[in-house]
Amino acid sequence: MRRWLRKICGLKESRKGQTTAEYAIIVALVAVSSIAVILIFGDRIRALFATEEARLSGDDTATQSDHDVGDSGAEVGGGMLDN
């Protein structure tokens, strides 16, 4: 009886709007967290890539202190590429 009534009235259980809202919230959270990570670690990552770029280009004298950015006092490196 209920199926018949829903067919006549055109009522359906639609969750399309709910799913769209959930995806929008997830996308917003990913965007905010990405921006936060870039703001917090941006200088360190930039310095790390500059050091590795210098090493790969054949500059054997490149050290982390050559490419430090700012006075953060934080160490960059400690990865697999460090000798």
Secondary structure, 3 states (H helix, E strand, C coil): CHHHHHHHHCCCCCCHHHHHHHHHHHHHHHHHHHHHHHHHHHHHHHHHHHHHHHHHCCCCCCCHHHHCCCCCCCCCCCCCCCC
